[in-house]
């Protein structure tokens, strides 16, 4: 590569020959690509987007608005045409001057367009600004549709946003200056590496495209991730129960039993010693049990919510009490496991069982009357598609759930990683949280439909009651002392929705906290980092807006506040407990066996 007097990069003969050689290798990779795509296992197409009824409704509403208010529609159309034509004229004028300079106004800032060429090069600047004009026109058209109910309007907004994000010029090689520059600098090697990455990702998932977010070779469970010492003290078909080794000479009498979500693996709470909540809890002087859920396959098709409660929650509580010789435990539930802990507490209440002294909920929804960002995926067309999918498979494959969550933040979790991996040919980063994020788990057929239909769609637990074990379980039955930790920017379990559920619980002693940051970072927030603060307000009679307006801001992690609350409900000090007992011999070291295998979806 050489540079001429004006600073432009020139391609040497050697580099040009290398590029031709590398492009020749594309043929071999293309053959592998065709083979893996042709053998794709496939999934129900209803999971890829809404049925045509939504777009038909939107089109009908748009044209109805045009008939009733043609001036408004024409105004928007003329504005779009004018901007597009003027933009073209400005670009032509810049080119005619022969200066190869972009307009003085580079356009709206967007971190996808951080390469200076987007602002300084006429071609790339034109492409960027026209994309932004198009995006604004689509957003305006959707926003102006009035004769559409709020649910469909929210869905239409989501799917139109997906179209806008997908069509960004950064997603295409010919209009991505970063990728083109890298291809020239590496004589095409970056494109070969990128195609290798694409083929490898497809081969790893039987033809389904799941963008790899982290370098999986950089991590090994039990070696450099999930390393807090502990023993498997109980195992059944649903879970392994880990009792962690004590870090202090004495511990609180009443143990903690922590239930993580079974949509993901438990070790998000034990990524590394510096941010491990599991390690931190033991260092505060507690006996800690953590459930590690099985990753179900087709043989678990008929496993339902009742099995997770009976063979998971109730069994873990029973075994922890037996090992520690106590009549009660303090229970913790994270995300869907927090929802299910609430169901369990309702069941225990109706049975007159006082085994749980206190409950802590991490980002747990119990009232689904407001579906938030998940509105597009909780309508009949999408869930009908899930039912058809699981009927054929016996379980909901983890990549389908991961993809759904990822597209809620598509630029960060889909397109940007894909650009780095497939266009720039980069190896994914060795990032423990992203490694965990890609290590998903499947959901049994019965459980998935019970959850989506009964809890999410019909909101039975918060309303007339969710029927299990021959009883109507209701959120109002939850009457133990509780603390609910939510996260300010959580897009999975919005804090305002969690708050509404806590308000409906029957406990006289309730503490509600909003941590800064999102669904994971707001929970995995060790005090040593001093990164995210949290909000508190004892008045839970206020609506969500009033609660946050009157809340006190507290610097630093909520962990110490929770521990102080928990200590008051944990009994006296006793000698530290070695994991297990004669009736619960060690079945292996933490993190156990259920968490390790990554089943093929």
N, C-alpha and C positions, 0 to 999 in steps of 0.2 A: 504493500500500500504506500503510495507516494502522495505528496501534496504539491499543487501548482502554485503559482505566484499569488493567486487570489485566495488561497487557503482551502480550495475544494479538494475533496479526496478523490484520487485516481486509482483505478484498479490495475495492478501490474499484470503482465502476461502470466506469471506463475500463479497469481491469485485467481485469475480468470480460469486457468486450466483446473485448479483445485475446485473451484465452484462447479465446473462441468462434471468433474469426477464425483463430487458429492451429490449432485443432482441425479447422476446415474444410479446412486445407491437408493434413491427414493423408490425406484421400481421394485426392489426387493422388499422394502418396508411396506410398500403399497400392497404387495401380495399378501403379506401377513395381516395387514389391515383388513383386506377383503375377506380373508379366511375367518378372522375372529368376529367380524360383524355378521357374516353369513351364518355363523353358529350361535348367534345371540339367542339366549333363552326367551327373552321377551317378557313383557308384563302388560297388564290390562291398559289399553290406550286411554281409558277414562281418567287415569291418574296423571296424564300429561297436560291437562287443561280442562276448562269448563266445556259443557256441551254447547252446541250452537244456539240453544235457546237464549243464553245470556246475550250473545252478540245480536241476535235477532231482536230481542227486547230493546237493546241499546239503539240499534238502527231505527226501529219504529219510533222510539222516543225522540231521537234526533230529528227525524223528518217531520214528526208531529210538531216539534218546536219550530222547525223551518216554516211550516204552514201558518202557525199562529203568530210567529214573530220573525218574518223573513228578513227584516232589517238587521236584526241582531246576528243572524247566521251569515248574511252577506258581509256585514262589517268584519266578522272574524275571517271569512274567506279572503276578502280583499286585503286585509292586513297581512295575511300569510303570503298571498301572491306578491304584494308590494315588497315585503321584506326579502322574499326570495329573488325577485327580479333586481331590486336595488343591490342586493348582495352580489349577484352575478355581474352587474355593471361595474361595481367597485373593483371586483377581481379583474375584470377585463382592462379597466383603466390602469391598475397596478402593473399588469403584464405588458401593456402597451408602452409603458414608460421605460421598459427594459431594465428596471432597477432590481427586479426580483425581491421587492420589499412587500411586506404584508401591510394591511391598513394600520393606522395608528392605534385604533381600538381593537385589541386582540380578542375581545369577547368576554363572556362570563367565566370567571375562574372555576376550574374543575380539576381535581387532583389526578383524574385519568389522563389529563392533557398537560402533564408536567414537563414533557420534553420541550425545550425552547423552540424547536421547529414548528410546533403547533401555533406559535405566535409570530415567528419570523419568516417562515416559508409560505409563499402565497398559496401553493396547492394545499398544504396541510391546514393552513388557517382557513381557507375556503371550505374544506371538508368539515372541519370542526364547527365553524359557525353555522353552516347549513344544517348540520345535525342538530345543533341547539335550537335553530329555528323550527325544524320539524318536530322536535320533542315538545317544544312549548305549544305548538299548534295542536298536537294530540292531547296534551294535558288540558288545554283550554276547551277542546271539543268535549272531552269527558266531563269536565267540571260543569259545563253549561247544560248538560242533560238534566232535565228537571223531572220528567214524568217517569221516574224509576225509583223503586223503593230503596231505602238506605242500604239494605243488605246487598242488593244487586249492584248498587252504585259503588259500594266498597269493593266488591269483587271485580267490577269492570276497571276501577282505578288500579287495582293490583295487577291484573293481567295486561292492561295497557302499559303499565310501568315496566313489566317484564319485556314487552316488545321493544320499548324505548331502550332499555339497557342492553338487550341482545343486539340491537342494530347500531350500537356505538362503533364508530370507525376504528377504535382501538382493538376491536375484536377481530379485525380482518388484516391479513398480512400486508396487502397492498396499500392500506391506509394506516399503518402503524409504524411511525418512524423509528421507534425503539427497536422493533423487530427487524426492519430493513437495515438499519445501521449495524446491528449485531450480525446479521447474515453476511454483510460485506466484510466486517472486521474479522470474521471467523472463516471466510471463504465458504460459507454455506453450512459449516459444521453445526451451527446452532439450530438450523432447521432439521438436520438429520437427528440431532439429539432430541429435539422437540417431538419429532415423529416417533422416535423410539419411546419417549415417555408416553405419548398418546397410545401407541400400540400396547405397551406394558400395562397401562391403566385399564384398557379394554379387556386384555387377556386375563387380568386379575379379577374381573367382575363379569366373566362370561358374556362379553360383548356389550354390557351396559356401561355407559360412560359415567364414572365417578371420579372426579378430579382428586388426585392424591394431594393432600395438604401438607404432609410432613414426610420426612425421610424415615421410613419404618425401620431401616437397618440401624438407625442410631439408638434405638431403645430396646431394652429387654426387661420385661417385668420381673421384679425381684432383684435385679442387678443395679440398674440406674434409674428406675422408676418403680413406685409402689414398694419401697424398701423398709418401711417401718416394721420392726419385728413383731411377729404374732404367730398364733397356731390356729389351725382349723380344728375346732372342738365339736362341730356337729355338721352333718351333711344329710340332705335328703334329695328328692328328685327336683326340688324347686330352688334350693339354695345351699351354699356353704356358709357357716357362721364362723367368723374369725374373732378370736379373743386376743387383743393386743397385749404385749408384755408391758408390765408396769415400768414407769420411769421414776417413781418415787417410793420411799420406804413405806409410806402409808397412803391409803386411798379413801375416797368417800365411800360410805357403806353401800349406797344405792347405785347400781351400775347404769351405764348408758347403753341403749341398744339403738344403733343408727341404721336406718333403712334408706339406701340410695335408690335412685330410679332404675328400673330394669330396662329402660330404653337405651341407657348407656352403661358403661362399666363403672364400678364404685371408686376406682383409683383416681378419679379427678380430685378426690379429697386427700390423696397421698401421692402427688406427682413427684415432689422432691422434698427433702427435709426442710428447706427454707419456707415452703408455703403449704406444708401438710397440716391440714386441720386434724387429721387422725393423730399424728405425732404430738401436736400441740395439746390435744385433749389429755393424752396420757401424761404429759409433762405437768399438767395442772393438778394431777392426783386423782384420776378417775379410772375405774375399770371400764374399758370400752369394748363393746361387741359391734361388729359391722357385718351386715349381710352382703354376700356376693351372690347375685342371682345367676341361675343357669341361663345359657343362651339357647332358647328353644329351637327345635327343628320341627319337621312335619309330625313327629310322634306326639307333640304337645298340642295338637290342633284343638282338642277339647278341653284344654286348661283355661279356666275362667278367673274372674276377679276373686271368686270364693276360694279358689285354690291358692292364690297369692296370699289371701288373708289367713286361711287355715294353716297351710304348710309353710308359709313365710312368716307373717307378722305374729300370729298367735304362738306358733312353734318357737320362734326365736325368743319371744318374751318368756315363755315357759322354761326353755333350756337355760336362759341367762339367770333366771331366778333360782333354778336348781343348782347351778354351778356356784353362785354367790351366796346361796342360803338366805335369800331375801324374799319378801312377799311382794315387792314392787320393783319396777324399773322406771327410769326416765327415758322416754322414747323420742327419737328424732326422725322426721321424714322429709326427704328432698324431692321436690317436683312431684311427679306422679305418685311417688311413694308417700309424700305428704298428704296428697289427696286420699290415698288408700289408708294411711294412718288415721285420718278422720273417720273413714268408714269403719275401721276397726274399733275406734273409740266409741262410736255410736253403738256398735254391736255389744261391746263390753258393758256399756251403760245399761242396755236393755237386759243383759244377762246378770246384772248386779255384780260384775267382776271389777275389782279395784286394783288390778295388777299394774296399771300405769299411773304413776304419781304425778308426772308432768309431761307435757308434749311440746316439742319444738318443731316448727314448720319452716323449711327453707323453700322459698318461692313456690308455694303450694296453692293451687286453685281448688276451691270447693263450691264456688258459685260461678256457673258458666253462662249466666244470662247475657253477658257482654262478651262476644267472641274475639274482639280485637283483630289483630293481624292474621288470626287463623280463620277469619270469616270465609275466605275463598275456599278453604279446604274442609269446612264443616257443613257443607250443603249436600243435599241428597245425591246430586250427580257424582260428586267426588267420592262420597262414602259408599254409594252403590258400586262404584268402581273398585273400592277397597274390598267390599264384600265379595265381588266376583273374583278378585285377585286371590284373596285368602282361601276362598272355597277351592280354588284349583291347587294352591300351594300348601295349604294347611297352616301357614303362618305368613305374617307380613314381613317381607324381607327388609333388612336394616337399611339398605341403600335407598329404598323408596322414602323412608322417613328422613334419612339424612339429606336427601335431595330437597324434600319439602322445606326443612328447616333452613337449608343453605340458600334457597331462592328468596327467602324473606330478606336476606342481605346478599343479593346476587352479585353485586359488584365486588364485594369483599371476599365472598366465600365460593364464588364460581368463576366469574370472568377474569378477575385479576390473577388468581392462582393458575387458571388455564393459560393465560397469556405468558406468564413466567415459565410455565412448564413446557407448553407446546410450541410457542412461537420463539421464545428466547432460549429454549433448551436448557433451562436451569434445573438443578436438582432441588426438590422441595426442601425447605429448611428443617433442621433438627430441632423442632420446637415441641416440647412435651405436651402442651395443651392441644396443639393441632393433631399430634399423634393420637391422643385420647379421643379427640373429636371424630377421627376416622375409624375408631375401633367400636363400632356400634353393635347393637344386639337386635335380634328379631323379636316379634311379638306373636304370641299364639293367636290362632284364628278367633276363638271364642272370646278371649279377653279383649282383643282389639275392638271387636264389634260391640261388646258390652260397654266398653269405655266410651267409644265414639257416639253410639246411639243413646245410651241411657244417661250418661253423665254430661257429655259435651253438647249433644243436640237437644235432649229433652230436659236437661238440668234437674233431674229427679231428686238428687241428694239435697239440693237447696230448696226444693219445692215440695211436691207431694210425698217424696220418699223413694229411696232406691232399694229395690227388693233383692235381698240376699239372705240365705239361711232361714227362709220363712219369715223374715222380719222386714219392716220398712225402716231403713236406715236414714236418719235425717241429721243435717248439720247442727241443728239446735241441740241434739243429744250430747254434743262434745262439751263436757263440763269440767274437765280437769284444768288446773293452772296451765297456761300456754303462753308461748312466745312465738310470734310469726316474724321471720326475717324476709323481707322482700327487697327488690333491687330497682333503682330509679329508672334505668333505661332498659329493663328486661322486656324483650319482644316476644318471649314465650309465655311467661306468666306475669302479665302487667301488674304492677304493685296496687293499682286502684282496684283491680278485679280481686286480687288476694284480700285486700282490705274489706271489700264488701262481704266476702265469705266469713272473715273473722268476726265482723259485726254480728253475723247471724248465729254464731256459736253461743252455747249456753253458759260458758265459763264466767265466773264472777271475777276471776283474776286473769286479765289479758294484757299482754305487752305487744305492741306493734312497732316494728322498726323498718325504715327504708334506708338501705345502704346505697351509696353512690355506685355507679357503673351497672353492669348487666348481669344476666342470668348466671354466669360462671364467675366472672371477676368480682362481682359484688359479694359472693359467698366465699370464694377462695381469696381472702383478703387479710393476710396475716398482720398482726400489730407491728412487726418489725419493719414492714415496708412503709408504714405511715403514708399510704397512698390515697385511699378513699375514706371519706368520712361517712356519717350516717345521721339520720333524722329520727327524733323521738317526740312523742306527744301522748300523754296519758289519756286524753279526752277522745274516746272512740265513739262518742255520740255524734261527732261532726261528720259531714260528708267528706269525701276524699280531698276535694279542693280546700275545704276549710281546715282539714287535719294538717295538710302539708303547709298551708299558709301560716298556721300557728305553731308549727313544729320547731323544736330547738335543733340547731345544727351542732353535731359533735365531731370534732376532728378525730381521725384515726379509725381503726377497725372496730366493729361491733363485737368481736370475739370476747374481749374482757368483760363487757357489759353482760353478755349472755352467761359467761362463766359465773359471775357474781350472782346472777339471778338463779342459776342452776344449783349453786352450792347451798343455797338456803333450802333446797328441796332434795338434798342428797344424803341426809342423815349424818351420823357421826363418822369419825375417822376409824379405820380398821387397818390391820396389816395388809400390805400389798398382796394381791392374789396372783399366783403363778397360773398361766392359762390352763384350763381344763381341771378335771378331777378324776378319781378312779372310774367314774361312770362316763366320763367324757375324755378319753385319751386323745392325744394329738393324732390327727389324720393327715398331717402334713404342715409345712410352713406356709405363712402368708407370702404372697397374695392368694395362694390356693390354686386349684385346678380349673374351676368353672370360669375364671376370668381369662385364662390363658388362650385357649383355642379360638381362632377367628374362623368361625364356620363360614363356608361358602354360602352366600345368599342364594 
